[in-house]
Amino acid sequence: MREYNEQIPLHVWSDVIVPYYLAPLDDIYYSKPLMTLLLLNKSMKSIVKYYVEKHAYPEALYDFLLRNHVDLAWMFIEANPILESGEIPLVLCCKFGETEMVEHLLNKKNSDPRFDNNGPLQVACEGGYYDIVNLLLKDLRVDPSANNNCSIQYACEGGYVDVVELLLKDERVDPSANDNRSIECASENGYIEVVKVLLTDIRVTSKKSNAIQIAIKNGHEEVARVLYKAFISNLSSKVKECANSLNETLCNMRVAIKDTV
């Protein structure tokens, strides 16, 4: 168990006093009973206990992660209230980039990272949390290609080049999925480094996309130039490949004709 400061920090007071005072009497979350606990200067644990007893665990965890009350969030997780599953806390911790909490929850039997079609990984990629993505990819239960490879698409949309590179190391990930949506997302937002990384994958360059048009439309001229250069290079390769194939066919035909003479 972690050690905590039992005194309620000033930032907790400032966040809760006004909303709790203005809340209706029957409001479970912003409530008069909880405000009373604060006014009586009860410990942090009393706040956790209150929420657990009111079965407001996921909502409370979200609020304290949102407000960066890390000690309270840890206490909520370790209080281990009775829940149908631990997936929602896992998703929330991925959303707010709490790596240690994610690692802790992955070791719990009631936390399944496959929840919501591998939702935790998708949320972590959307936030660009490299360490959490790395943790999840090491879990054999996780499938980074789930939901039509949307994890890498989220990472590209956010411009998280390190996360994109990490995902591409997993052979299950297809960056050309969903009609090359990954490179289109990166092009739309002008993330040239992400575009360059994606262009190193033959699955992206060999598949049609509207990335050049999207980059131009959104004013990303440098991205458009990089894409155009890759397009010409790929086209030249295909022309050369066709010429070689044609030349081989002609040679075979000459040999066949010679043999029949």
PAVEXPA-562673 format. One record per residue (C-alpha): residue in three letters; x, y, z. Coordinates in steps of 0.05 Angstrom, whole numbers, plus 5000, padded with zeros to 4 digits. Layout:
REM residues N
- Ala;X;Y;Z .
...
***
This chain:
REM residues 261
- Met;5000;5000;5000 .
- Arg;5023;5071;4985 .
- Glu;5032;5123;5040 .
- Tyr;4989;5185;5038 .
- Asn;4983;5252;5071 .
- Glu;4922;5247;5115 .
- Gln;4910;5322;5116 .
- Ile;4865;5348;5062 .
- Pro;4907;5391;5015 .
- Leu;4888;5463;4999 .
- His;4875;5447;4926 .
- Val;4823;5395;4946 .
- Trp;4788;5445;4990 .
- Ser;4787;5498;4935 .
- Asp;4759;5448;4885 .
- Val;4703;5420;4928 .
- Ile;4677;5471;4978 .
- Val;4637;5515;4929 .
- Pro;4607;5460;4886 .
- Tyr;4589;5417;4946 .
- Tyr;4557;5477;4981 .
- Leu;4514;5493;4920 .
- Ala;4494;5421;4906 .
- Pro;4423;5394;4920 .
- Leu;4414;5353;4983 .
- Asp;4400;5289;4944 .
- Asp;4461;5296;4899 .
- Ile;4505;5235;4911 .
- Tyr;4567;5265;4880 .
- Tyr;4567;5338;4901 .
- Ser;4534;5329;4968 .
- Lys;4523;5362;5035 .
- Pro;4547;5301;5075 .
- Leu;4614;5301;5040 .
- Met;4621;5376;5051 .
- Thr;4608;5363;5125 .
- Leu;4666;5313;5125 .
- Leu;4710;5367;5096 .
- Leu;4687;5421;5144 .
- Leu;4700;5375;5202 .
- Asn;4771;5367;5174 .
- Lys;4765;5292;5167 .
- Ser;4820;5253;5133 .
- Met;4829;5239;5059 .
- Lys;4808;5167;5072 .
- Ser;4741;5190;5097 .
- Ile;4727;5221;5029 .
- Val;4745;5156;4994 .
- Lys;4702;5116;5042 .
- Tyr;4643;5162;5029 .
- Tyr;4647;5153;4954 .
- Val;4655;5078;4959 .
- Glu;4595;5072;5004 .
- Lys;4554;5114;4954 .
- His;4577;5069;4896 .
- Ala;4603;5131;4860 .
- Tyr;4671;5100;4848 .
- Pro;4681;5109;4772 .
- Glu;4652;5180;4772 .
- Ala;4695;5201;4832 .
- Leu;4758;5171;4801 .
- Tyr;4745;5210;4737 .
- Asp;4736;5275;4775 .
- Phe;4798;5268;4817 .
- Leu;4841;5248;4758 .
- Leu;4813;5307;4719 .
- Arg;4831;5354;4777 .
- Asn;4899;5320;4785 .
- His;4885;5296;4856 .
- Val;4932;5237;4847 .
- Asp;4933;5215;4920 .
- Leu;4858;5210;4923 .
- Ala;4857;5172;4857 .
- Trp;4907;5121;4884 .
- Met;4866;5113;4947 .
- Phe;4804;5100;4907 .
- Ile;4838;5047;4866 .
- Glu;4869;5012;4926 .
- Ala;4803;5016;4964 .
- Asn;4781;4964;4913 .
- Pro;4705;4974;4920 .
- Ile;4659;4920;4894 .
- Leu;4651;4931;4820 .
- Glu;4626;4886;4764 .
- Ser;4695;4895;4732 .
- Gly;4757;4938;4735 .
- Glu;4755;4959;4662 .
- Ile;4727;5029;4672 .
- Pro;4782;5050;4722 .
- Leu;4833;5022;4672 .
- Val;4805;5064;4615 .
- Leu;4804;5126;4659 .
- Cys;4876;5117;4680 .
- Cys;4896;5108;4607 .
- Lys;4858;5171;4589 .
- Phe;4894;5213;4640 .
- Gly;4963;5183;4629 .
- Glu;4972;5152;4697 .
- Thr;5024;5099;4679 .
- Glu;5034;5070;4750 .
- Met;4960;5063;4760 .
- Val;4952;5028;4693 .
- Glu;5008;4979;4712 .
- His;4975;4967;4779 .
- Leu;4907;4954;4748 .
- Leu;4935;4907;4694 .
- Asn;4959;4862;4750 .
- Lys;4889;4858;4780 .
- Lys;4846;4799;4759 .
- Asn;4784;4841;4746 .
- Ser;4817;4889;4697 .
- Asp;4815;4866;4625 .
- Pro;4850;4910;4573 .
- Arg;4806;4880;4519 .
- Phe;4747;4919;4547 .
- Asp;4706;4956;4495 .
- Asn;4744;4925;4437 .
- Asn;4813;4943;4465 .
- Gly;4788;5011;4488 .
- Pro;4845;5024;4538 .
- Leu;4898;5021;4483 .
- Gln;4858;5066;4437 .
- Val;4849;5118;4492 .
- Ala;4924;5115;4508 .
- Cys;4942;5125;4435 .
- Glu;4894;5183;4429 .
- Gly;4929;5216;4487 .
- Gly;4999;5200;4462 .
- Tyr;5020;5164;4525 .
- Tyr;5080;5124;4500 .
- Asp;5095;5087;4566 .
- Ile;5023;5065;4574 .
- Val;5019;5042;4501 .
- Asn;5083;5004;4512 .
- Leu;5055;4971;4575 .
- Leu;4991;4950;4540 .
- Leu;5027;4922;4479 .
- Lys;5066;4876;4525 .
- Asp;5001;4847;4551 .
- Leu;4985;4785;4509 .
- Arg;4910;4800;4515 .
- Val;4916;4865;4477 .
- Asp;4903;4869;4402 .
- Pro;4929;4934;4371 .
- Ser;4893;4919;4306 .
- Ala;4824;4919;4338 .
- Asn;4769;4964;4313 .
- Asn;4799;4969;4243 .
- Asn;4868;4990;4269 .
- Cys;4840;5054;4299 .
- Ser;4896;5057;4352 .
- Ile;4949;5078;4301 .
- Gln;4898;5124;4268 .
- Tyr;4888;5160;4335 .
- Ala;4963;5166;4345 .
- Cys;4972;5195;4275 .
- Glu;4914;5244;4286 .
- Gly;4949;5270;4348 .
- Gly;5018;5273;4316 .
- Tyr;5050;5225;4366 .
- Val;5108;5201;4323 .
- Asp;5139;5159;4379 .
- Val;5074;5122;4391 .
- Val;5065;5111;4316 .
- Glu;5135;5082;4311 .
- Leu;5121;5037;4371 .
- Leu;5056;5011;4340 .
- Leu;5090;4997;4273 .
- Lys;5138;4950;4308 .
- Asp;5078;4904;4320 .
- Glu;5065;4862;4258 .
- Arg;4991;4860;4273 .
- Val;4984;4935;4261 .
- Asp;4965;4955;4191 .
- Pro;4977;5030;4178 .
- Ser;4940;5026;4112 .
- Ala;4875;5002;4143 .
- Asn;4809;5039;4133 .
- Asp;4830;5065;4064 .
- Asn;4897;5092;4088 .
- Arg;4864;5133;4142 .
- Ser;4928;5139;4184 .
- Ile;4967;5179;4133 .
- Glu;4906;5221;4117 .
- Cys;4898;5239;4190 .
- Ala;4971;5259;4196 .
- Ser;4967;5299;4130 .
- Glu;4904;5335;4151 .
- Asn;4938;5361;4214 .
- Gly;5006;5376;4183 .
- Tyr;5046;5324;4222 .
- Ile;5103;5317;4172 .
- Glu;5146;5271;4216 .
- Val;5088;5222;4224 .
- Val;5077;5225;4149 .
- Lys;5151;5209;4136 .
- Val;5148;5149;4184 .
- Leu;5085;5122;4151 .
- Leu;5116;5129;4081 .
- Thr;5170;5079;4101 .
- Asp;5117;5025;4103 .
- Ile;5103;4993;4035 .
- Arg;5031;4979;4054 .
- Val;5019;5054;4057 .
- Thr;5055;5073;3993 .
- Ser;5025;5018;3952 .
- Lys;4953;5036;3970 .
- Lys;4912;5094;3943 .
- Ser;4897;5152;3989 .
- Asn;4874;5225;3986 .
- Ala;4930;5249;4031 .
- Ile;4960;5298;3981 .
- Gln;4893;5332;3968 .
- Ile;4878;5334;4042 .
- Ala;4946;5365;4058 .
- Ile;4937;5419;4004 .
- Lys;4866;5434;4026 .
- Asn;4889;5446;4097 .
- Gly;4948;5489;4077 .
- His;5004;5440;4092 .
- Glu;5047;5451;4031 .
- Glu;5110;5417;4058 .
- Val;5071;5354;4075 .
- Ala;5041;5355;4005 .
- Arg;5111;5359;3974 .
- Val;5135;5300;4015 .
- Leu;5074;5259;3994 .
- Tyr;5082;5279;3921 .
- Lys;5155;5259;3920 .
- Ala;5137;5191;3951 .
- Phe;5081;5183;3900 .
- Ile;5128;5197;3841 .
- Ser;5181;5150;3869 .
- Asn;5130;5095;3878 .
- Leu;5102;5107;3808 .
- Ser;5172;5103;3779 .
- Ser;5184;5038;3815 .
- Lys;5119;5009;3787 .
- Val;5136;5032;3716 .
- Lys;5205;5000;3723 .
- Glu;5173;4937;3750 .
- Cys;5125;4934;3692 .
- Ala;5181;4946;3641 .
- Asn;5222;4890;3672 .
- Ser;5162;4844;3671 .
- Leu;5148;4861;3598 .
- Asn;5220;4851;3579 .
- Glu;5220;4783;3613 .
- Thr;5157;4763;3576 .
- Leu;5186;4784;3509 .
- Cys;5249;4744;3523 .
- Asn;5208;4683;3540 .
- Met;5168;4692;3475 .
- Arg;5233;4696;3434 .
- Val;5258;4632;3466 .
- Ala;5192;4597;3453 .
- Ile;5192;4619;3379 .
- Lys;5264;4598;3370 .
- Asp;5248;4529;3400 .
- Thr;5191;4519;3351 .
- Val;5232;4536;3290 .
***
